[in-house]
Structure formats: structure tokens, C-alpha cells
Amino acid sequence: MSNNKNKSGIKASISTNDEEKSGGLGFFEKYLTIWVALCIVVGVLIGVYLPQIPQTLDKFTYAQVSIPVAILIWLMIYPMMLKIDFTSIKNAAKQKKGLAVTCGTNWLIKPFTMYAISYFFLLVVFKNIIPANLAKEYLAGAVLLGAAPCTAMVFVWSHLTKGNAAYTLIQVAVNDLILLVGFVPIVALLLGVTDVSVPMDTLLLSVVLFVIIPFVAGYFSRTMIIKKKGVEYFENVFLAKFNGVTVVGLLLTLIILFAFQGQKIIDNPLHIALIAVPLTIQTFFIFFLAYLWAKVWKLPHDIAAPGAMIGASNFFELAVAVAISLFGLNSGAALATVVGVLVEVPVMLALVAIANKTRHWFTK
């Protein structure tokens, strides 16, 4: 594996050796930063000048989960699920140190650093720019993001960093279970709100769409294809058919997400930029905290990378749903959770690049 790496190099932040050897989407990956920027611009322009498109797509939303975005995420997750078998799941469950890093970062550290960093910037640094009452609403939205670790997109980030697919599945399942009992008391503690509740429809729909369906589809696809055509065909031919699917899915997801919020970005450019500052700093901080923690514990890169990614990214569907139920659709808290959506993909792609370029820090 290391020989392939030396031959091909890392041409782009999320390229894989197989993709480079087969041609794949090398051109897209080589200039990924440009494509991301273009997709953001295209999304905003669609949201402003062709509002009927996001308005139509928005009709296909249930429990704050956009079905078009869910389909794209599903397509991004499916190739990773193809690589999972039951043996690897049993082995991944034994990665106690990896799960300790994930759970410790997500539930004992992340919500509180999100509160501290956001409070410092929104109520102290930007106090002459953002009215105090509005700043507190933005802080509430940030806390909701910080208390909800990612469920869906972590599969994508793990795939792009060649993470252990089985371990990622286990850590997502464990975090979803903790979320059921940990989210409400943490949010209530930090915000002083007593009527917080987990929107079960959002949580259950996300688990079904982003975990159960792709895993079942991947398992049966893997089993049937290996049975009919063998392991060699499955690994060298069938999996190769999905080279680049993740990249295309990410770019299309960016366009849709920014199209949904295009008008808000134009109407509130300054406040959106200000909210993005603490969210971005928090994301980098949590990533490096978990990533370096994993390095100190001598965990392999395919455990360290997804372990750091799940804490750095957020379950924004859940955060948006709770913000709307607690503070209202047009509240500052709801806007802050939306900014979390906008910040997530570009920032996480930067962290994917960092994780791939620092692979040599970790044991094999």
C-alpha cells in the first residue's frame, strides 16, 4: 500500500490510489478547491435568481431532512458500506481506545468548547457589531450544533480519508445512542432551557436513511456479487465503478445547500460571516484535539481520522429542528444552525486534506 502511495503521490486532498491509477475523477480532485468555490457561487446564484428551484426541492423535506440531499448523501455513503463485512464489524467493536477518543471528545469536551468559543466571539469580540440579544440567540444555535455530533456525513469524510468503514459504523451507532440521553441535559445546562426535547422523527429518519438503508444495501450487494463473481471481481471491478461518486455527490450537495440559503446569505452577509468565525475555529480545534489524542494513543490512521471527523462535524438536521422548535423559524438560533450547514462541507474538506497529508504521522 505504501508503494502505491509513493508512486502516485497525493495529487489532491481526497484522491485515492485506485482513482489515480484508473483515471477516475483526477481532474476534478486536482482542482477540488476551485470546484467547491464554483459550486458555492452557483448555489447562491440559483437561490437568488432561480428561487423556484430550491422552493421546489424544499417541498421534499420531512422532519428537517431534505430528501434530495439525503439521496446524494446516501450515494456517497453506499460505496463505503460495500466494504463492510460482519467480521470487520466485530473487530471494530474491539477498538475501545478509538471509541474513547470519539465519545470523550464529542460529549465531555465539544459542547463546552463550542459554548466558550462562541460566547467569546459573539458576545465579546463582536459585541459592537452584533446586538446583545441577537448574539445570545446565535450562541444558542452554536450550542445546539456543538451538542449534536455528526451522523451522516462522517461516513463521507471517513471514506475520503480511507477510514476504517466498520469502525465508522460502530462509532456512529454509539454516538446516536449517547445522543438519546446526552443531548437534552447538555443543551439544558448550557442554555438554561428546560423544555428541550430530541425530535425523534428527525433522529430516526436520519438513522434509517444514513445508516440502516445504505448498510443493508451494501451488505447484500457485497454478498451477492462476491457469491456470483468472486472477491477479485468485487474488489477490482465492481468497487472501481464508484470511483468519483463521492466527489460528485459532495459538489452537488454543496450546490443544493447553498441554493436553499442563497437569499439569506445575500441578506445577512456580515452576520453570517461573523457566526462562521467561532464555528470554523471550533471545528478545527475539535478535529486536532481528537486527532492528536489518537496519535498519542498510537491508534492507526484509519481509526484516528474518522474518530476526529465525527466530532468536528455536526448533526445539523437535528440542530436546525431543535432551534426552530425552541426559538422559532426566523430566530437567530435557527440562522446560526443554518450557518453551521454552510460552513460544514468546505471546512471538513480542508480537514480531509490535512488528514490525508498527515497519514505518515500514524502507525499502520
C-alpha positions in Angstrom: 0.0 0.0 0.0 2.8 2.4 0.8 4.4 1.6 -2.6 1.3 2.7 -4.4 1.2 5.8 -2.3 4.8 6.6 -3.2 4.1 6.0 -6.9 1.0 8.1 -7.2 1.5 10.7 -4.6 -1.3 12.7 -3.1 -2.5 14.7 -6.1 -5.5 16.1 -4.3 -6.8 16.2 -0.8 -9.3 13.5 -1.3 -7.9 11.4 -4.1 -7.3 7.7 -3.6 -4.6 5.5 -5.2 -7.2 3.4 -7.1 -8.8 6.6 -8.6 -5.4 7.9 -9.7 -4.4 4.7 -11.4 -7.7 4.4 -13.2 -8.1 8.0 -14.2 -11.2 8.4 -12.1 -12.0 12.0 -11.4 -8.4 13.1 -11.1 -9.1 16.3 -12.9 -11.9 17.2 -10.5 -9.8 16.2 -7.5 -6.7 18.1 -8.6 -8.7 21.4 -8.7 -11.2 20.5 -6.0 -10.8 23.8 -4.2 -11.9 25.6 -7.4 -14.9 23.3 -7.9 -16.0 23.8 -4.3 -15.8 27.6 -4.7 -17.7 27.4 -8.0 -20.4 25.2 -6.6 -20.9 27.6 -3.7 -21.3 30.5 -6.1 -23.6 28.6 -8.4 -25.7 27.5 -5.4 -26.1 31.1 -4.1 -26.9 32.4 -7.6 -29.6 29.7 -8.0 -31.0 30.6 -4.6 -31.2 34.3 -5.5 -32.1 34.3 -9.2 -33.9 30.9 -9.6 -35.7 30.6 -6.2 -38.3 28.3 -7.7 -35.7 25.6 -7.8 -34.9 25.5 -4.1 -38.5 26.1 -3.3 -39.5 23.0 -5.3 -36.8 20.9 -3.7 -37.8 22.2 -0.2 -41.2 20.6 -0.7 -39.4 17.3 -0.4 -38.4 17.8 3.2 -39.5 15.7 6.2 -38.5 16.3 9.8 -36.0 18.9 8.7 -34.3 16.3 6.5 -34.0 17.2 2.8 -34.8 14.1 0.8 -32.8 15.3 -2.3 -29.8 16.0 -0.1 -30.4 12.7 1.7 -30.3 10.8 -1.6 -26.9 12.4 -2.5 -25.5 11.6 0.9 -26.8 8.0 0.5 -25.0 7.7 -2.8 -21.8 9.0 -1.1 -22.2 6.5 1.8 -23.1 3.4 -0.2 -19.6 2.8 -1.7 -18.2 2.8 1.8 -20.8 0.4 3.1 -19.8 -2.0 0.3 -16.5 -2.5 2.1 -18.0 -3.7 5.4 -18.5 -7.3 6.4 -19.6 -8.7 9.8 -16.1 -9.9 10.7 -14.7 -6.3 10.4 -17.6 -5.0 12.5 -16.7 -7.4 15.3 -13.1 -6.3 15.1 -14.0 -2.7 15.0 -16.1 -3.1 18.2 -12.9 -4.0 20.0 -11.4 -0.6 19.2 -12.0 0.7 22.7 -9.4 3.4 22.6 -10.9 4.8 19.3 -14.4 4.9 20.8 -13.0 6.5 24.0 -11.4 9.3 21.9 -14.7 9.8 19.9 -17.0 9.7 22.9 -14.8 11.7 25.2 -14.3 14.4 22.6 -17.9 14.6 21.5 -19.6 14.5 24.9 -17.2 15.7 27.5 -15.4 18.4 25.6 -17.0 19.6 22.4 -20.3 21.1 23.7 -18.5 23.1 26.3 -15.7 24.4 24.0 -18.4 25.4 21.5 -20.1 27.4 24.1 -16.9 29.0 25.3 -15.5 29.9 21.8 -18.9 31.1 20.5 -19.5 33.2 23.7 -16.1 34.8 23.4 -16.5 35.9 19.8 -20.3 36.6 19.6 -20.7 38.4 22.9 -17.2 39.8 23.5 -15.2 40.3 20.3 -18.2 41.2 18.1 -20.2 43.0 20.8 -20.1 46.3 19.0 -21.3 44.7 15.8 -24.0 42.2 16.9 -26.8 43.4 19.3 -26.6 41.5 22.6 -30.0 39.8 22.4 -29.3 38.6 18.9 -25.8 37.4 19.9 -27.3 35.3 22.6 -29.6 33.7 20.0 -26.6 33.0 17.8 -24.9 31.4 20.8 -27.9 29.2 21.4 -27.7 27.9 17.8 -24.0 27.3 18.1 -24.5 25.3 21.3 -27.2 23.1 19.5 -24.6 22.3 16.8 -22.0 21.6 19.4 -24.2 19.1 21.3 -25.0 17.1 18.2 -22.2 15.1 16.7 -22.5 14.1 13.0 -24.4 11.0 11.9 -24.5 11.0 8.1 -21.6 13.0 6.6 -19.0 11.4 8.8 -19.3 8.3 6.6 -18.3 10.5 3.7 -15.3 12.1 5.5 -14.2 8.7 6.7 -14.4 7.3 3.1 -12.3 10.2 1.8 -9.6 9.7 4.4 -9.6 5.9 3.8 -11.0 5.4 7.3 -12.0 2.0 8.7 -15.5 1.6 7.4 -16.6 -0.8 10.1 -15.2 1.4 12.9 -17.0 4.4 11.5 -20.3 2.5 11.5 -19.7 1.4 15.1 -18.8 5.0 16.3 -21.9 6.5 14.6 -24.1 3.9 16.3 -22.6 4.5 19.7 -22.9 8.3 19.3 -26.5 8.0 18.3 -27.3 6.0 21.4 -25.5 8.6 23.6 -27.3 11.4 21.8 -30.6 10.0 23.0 -29.6 10.5 26.7 -26.9 13.2 26.5 -28.2 15.9 24.1 -31.1 17.2 26.2 -29.3 17.6 29.6 -26.2 19.2 27.9 -28.3 21.7 26.0 -30.4 22.5 29.0 -27.3 23.0 31.2 -25.6 25.3 28.7 -28.6 27.3 27.6 -30.7 27.2 30.8 -33.7 25.9 28.8 -36.0 23.4 30.4 -38.2 22.3 27.6 -35.6 20.8 25.3 -36.6 17.5 23.6 -35.0 15.3 21.0 -37.1 15.4 17.8 -37.3 11.7 17.4 -38.7 11.8 13.8 -35.5 13.7 12.7 -33.2 11.3 14.6 -35.0 8.1 13.5 -35.3 9.2 9.8 -31.6 10.1 9.8 -30.6 6.8 11.2 -32.7 4.9 8.7 -31.6 6.9 5.7 -27.9 7.3 6.5 -27.1 4.1 8.4 -29.6 1.3 8.1 -30.6 1.5 4.4 -27.0 2.0 3.0 -25.6 -0.7 5.3 -28.3 -3.2 4.3 -27.9 -2.3 0.6 -24.1 -2.5 0.8 -24.2 -5.8 2.7 -26.5 -7.6 0.2 -24.7 -6.1 -2.8 -21.3 -7.3 -1.4 -22.7 -10.8 -0.5 -24.4 -11.4 -3.8 -21.7 -10.1 -6.1 -18.9 -12.0 -4.3 -21.0 -15.1 -4.4 -21.6 -14.8 -8.2 -18.4 -13.4 -9.5 -15.8 -13.7 -6.7 -13.8 -11.4 -4.4 -11.4 -10.3 -7.1 -14.1 -9.1 -9.4 -15.8 -7.3 -6.5 -12.7 -5.5 -5.3 -11.0 -4.7 -8.6 -14.0 -4.2 -10.9 -17.3 -3.5 -9.0 -15.9 -1.1 -6.4 -14.0 0.8 -9.2 -17.3 1.7 -10.7 -17.9 4.0 -7.8 -14.7 6.0 -8.1 -15.5 9.6 -8.1 -19.2 9.2 -6.9 -18.3 10.7 -3.6 -16.7 13.8 -5.1 -19.6 14.4 -7.5 -22.1 13.9 -4.6 -20.3 16.4 -2.5 -20.3 19.0 -5.2 -24.0 18.6 -6.0 -24.7 18.7 -2.2 -22.9 22.0 -2.0 -25.0 23.5 -4.8 -28.3 22.4 -3.2 -27.3 23.5 0.4 -26.2 27.0 -0.8 -29.2 27.3 -3.1 -31.5 26.7 -0.1 -29.8 29.6 1.8 -28.8 31.8 -1.1 -31.2 34.7 -0.3 -30.2 34.6 3.4 -26.6 34.8 2.5 -27.2 37.9 0.4 -29.5 39.5 3.0 -27.2 38.8 6.0 -23.6 38.6 4.7 -21.9 40.2 7.7 -23.7 38.3 10.4 -23.3 35.0 8.6 -19.5 35.7 8.2 -19.3 36.6 11.9 -21.2 33.5 13.1 -18.9 31.4 10.8 -15.8 32.5 12.7 -16.4 30.7 16.0 -17.9 27.7 14.2 -14.8 27.3 12.0 -12.4 27.8 14.9 -14.3 25.2 17.0 -14.3 22.7 14.1 -10.5 22.9 13.6 -9.9 22.8 17.4 -12.1 19.7 18.0 -10.5 17.9 15.0 -7.0 18.5 16.1 -7.8 17.6 19.7 -9.2 14.2 18.8 -6.7 13.6 16.0 -3.7 14.3 18.2 -5.2 12.4 21.1 -5.5 9.4 18.8 -1.8 9.9 17.8 -0.7 10.0 21.4 -2.5 6.7 22.0 -0.8 5.3 18.9 -4.0 4.5 17.0 -3.8 3.7 13.3 -4.8 6.4 10.9 -7.9 4.6 9.7 -9.2 4.9 13.2 -7.8 8.3 14.1 -9.2 10.1 11.0 -12.9 9.1 11.3 -12.7 9.4 15.1 -11.7 13.1 14.7 -14.1 13.8 11.9 -17.3 12.8 13.7 -16.6 15.3 16.5 -15.6 18.1 14.1 -18.7 17.8 12.0 -22.3 18.2 13.3 -25.7 16.6 13.0 -27.1 19.9 11.6 -30.6 18.4 10.7 -31.1 17.8 14.4 -29.7 21.2 15.4 -31.9 23.0 12.9 -35.0 21.1 14.1 -34.4 21.9 17.8 -33.6 25.6 17.1 -36.9 26.0 15.2 -38.9 24.3 17.9 -37.3 26.2 20.7 -36.7 29.7 19.2 -38.7 29.9 16.0 -38.1 29.7 12.3 -36.8 33.2 12.0 -34.8 33.3 15.1 -31.1 34.0 15.4 -30.6 30.5 16.7 -32.1 29.0 13.6 -29.9 31.2 11.4 -26.8 30.1 13.4 -27.6 26.4 12.8 -28.0 27.2 9.1 -24.6 28.8 9.0 -23.3 25.5 10.5 -24.7 23.8 7.4 -22.9 26.2 5.1 -19.6 26.1 6.9 -19.5 22.3 7.3 -18.7 21.0 3.9 -15.9 23.4 2.9 -14.3 23.3 6.3 -14.5 19.5 6.5 -12.9 19.1 3.1 -10.0 21.2 4.4 -9.7 18.8 7.3 -9.9 15.8 4.9 -6.9 17.3 3.1 -5.0 17.7 6.4 -5.8 14.1 7.5 -4.6 12.7 4.2 -1.4 14.7 4.2 -0.6 13.7 7.7 -1.2 9.9 7.3 2.5 9.3 7.9 2.1 10.5 11.5 0.3 7.3 12.4 1.1 3.6 12.7 0.0 1.2 10.0 
